[in-house]
Amino acid sequence: MSKISNLIFHNAKHTMSSPYGRRKSIKTSAGNTGTFHSGVDYATYGVKLAQYAIEDGEILSCGTDWMYGGAKYVWVKYPRLGVKMLHYHLDSIKVKKGQEVTKNTVLGYTGKTGKATGIHLHLEIICMITGTRYDPEKYAEKYTEP
């Protein structure tokens, strides 16, 4: 797995289940997904794993996204990197808006809330300056720890 997903799961067992980019719409109990996947999905073999911040950052927002089927989410800003990361489909959230986080802070637990077919993390990475979305797997290739 990628360096970033290993940091998020503290090396617990997981696998990429859906890559970034175009795909067929998926039917879920909360509705159909779109045909462009703006992140990468990491399945956790049916286990609700803890998800951690990858380094020092701040919680931009967290809660339940009712527009997309009730998915629980956390947005983390990483100032050193100039990006924000979205952790989506959480089973539970363990942080609050404005909270400072470190690589040992549990953000929440992997789940299947919203438009999901199984327990997994949907991870998105967005540049804070330009709004450009990055493929998390490609971004991870360039990531260096502080």
C-alpha distance (Angstrom), angle and dihedral (degrees) to the residues before:
residue distance angle dihedral
M1 . . .
S2 3.77 . .
K3 3.79 123.9 .
I4 3.81 89.9 -114.6
S5 3.81 96.7 50.0
N6 3.82 89.3 47.7
L7 3.82 89.3 52.9
I8 3.82 91.3 47.8
F9 3.81 92.5 51.4
H10 3.84 96.3 33.4
N11 3.82 87.0 -121.4
A12 3.83 94.6 -56.3
K13 3.82 114.5 151.9
H14 3.82 114.1 -78.6
T15 3.79 139.4 138.8
M16 3.80 137.5 -153.9
S17 3.81 106.7 -101.8
S18 3.82 101.5 173.7
P19 3.82 126.6 18.5
Y20 3.80 129.6 -142.8
G21 3.82 117.6 -85.1
R22 3.78 141.2 34.5
R23 3.79 118.9 0.2
K24 3.78 141.4 150.1
S25 3.79 116.8 -81.1
I26 3.81 112.4 -97.1
K27 3.80 122.5 -141.7
T28 3.82 113.4 -132.9
S29 3.79 133.9 171.4
A30 3.84 88.3 -102.7
G31 3.84 94.6 49.2
N32 3.78 139.2 -79.3
T33 3.79 124.0 -46.4
G34 3.79 123.9 -128.4
T35 3.79 124.5 -99.5
F36 3.81 95.2 -114.4
H37 3.79 115.7 67.5
S38 3.81 106.9 -151.5
G39 3.79 95.0 -167.4
V40 3.78 143.2 18.7
D41 3.80 124.9 -89.5
Y42 3.79 119.7 -139.1
A43 3.81 115.2 -165.3
T44 3.79 118.2 -150.3
Y45 3.81 99.6 -159.4
G46 3.81 93.4 -102.5
V47 3.83 93.0 -54.3
K48 3.82 122.1 125.7
L49 3.81 97.0 -131.9
A50 3.79 125.8 -171.5
Q51 3.80 113.5 -105.8
Y52 3.80 117.7 -147.9
A53 3.79 135.2 -162.3
I54 3.81 109.3 -104.0
E55 3.83 94.8 -135.3
D56 3.82 140.6 -26.7
G57 3.78 111.3 -30.2
E58 3.79 146.8 126.0
I59 3.80 133.9 -105.2
L60 3.82 107.5 -113.6
S61 3.80 94.8 -176.2
C62 3.77 142.7 -27.7
G63 3.75 137.9 -178.2
T64 3.79 140.7 89.2
D65 3.81 122.4 -34.8
W66 3.81 103.4 -145.4
M67 3.82 92.6 177.5
Y68 3.81 89.5 67.8
G69 3.76 103.2 43.0
G70 3.80 101.0 -73.7
A71 3.80 101.0 -62.9
K72 3.80 115.8 172.3
Y73 3.79 112.5 -131.9
V74 3.81 147.2 175.9
W75 3.82 126.6 -156.4
V76 3.82 113.9 -156.7
K77 3.82 122.9 -167.2
Y78 3.80 116.5 -149.3
P79 3.83 107.1 -164.5
R80 3.83 95.7 -171.0
L81 3.79 90.1 55.9
G82 3.80 98.2 37.4
V83 3.80 90.9 -131.5
K84 3.77 140.3 107.4
M85 3.80 123.1 -143.4
L86 3.77 127.5 -150.8
H87 3.81 119.6 -147.1
Y88 3.82 105.7 -164.8
H89 3.85 137.5 -175.4
L90 3.82 92.7 31.0
D91 3.79 119.5 173.0
S92 3.80 90.7 -148.7
I93 3.81 138.2 1.0
K94 3.82 121.6 -134.4
V95 3.84 101.2 -179.0
K96 3.81 138.1 65.8
K97 3.81 134.2 -137.5
G98 3.80 111.3 -83.4
Q99 3.80 94.0 19.6
E100 3.80 116.6 139.9
V101 3.81 113.2 -129.0
T102 3.80 138.1 -164.9
K103 3.79 132.9 -165.4
N104 3.82 87.9 -85.2
T105 3.82 96.0 54.3
V106 3.81 115.0 109.9
L107 3.81 107.6 -137.2
G108 3.79 95.2 -173.6
Y109 3.78 143.3 -64.8
T110 3.78 129.0 -72.6
G111 3.79 113.5 -101.7
K112 3.78 146.0 150.0
T113 3.80 103.4 -109.9
G114 3.79 118.6 147.2
K115 3.80 122.0 5.5
A116 3.79 97.4 -3.0
T117 3.79 134.6 126.2
G118 3.80 97.1 -160.7
I119 3.79 144.9 0.5
H120 3.79 109.7 -62.7
L121 3.79 147.8 121.6
H122 3.80 118.8 -104.4
L123 3.81 104.2 -158.3
E124 3.80 124.6 -166.4
I125 3.81 127.8 -179.7
I126 3.82 121.8 -160.4
C127 3.81 130.5 -179.6
M128 3.81 109.4 -116.7
I129 3.83 93.1 -144.4
T130 3.82 105.1 41.6
G131 3.80 102.8 20.3
T132 3.80 89.9 -126.2
R133 3.80 113.9 158.0
Y134 3.78 117.0 -134.4
D135 3.79 129.7 -153.8
P136 3.84 99.6 -115.1
E137 3.81 92.7 -142.4
K138 3.82 92.7 53.5
Y139 3.81 92.1 41.8
A140 3.81 89.7 52.6
E141 3.81 90.9 58.4
K142 3.83 89.0 65.5
Y143 3.81 97.9 38.2
T144 3.80 117.3 115.6
E145 3.78 122.5 -173.5
P146 3.82 118.1 -118.4
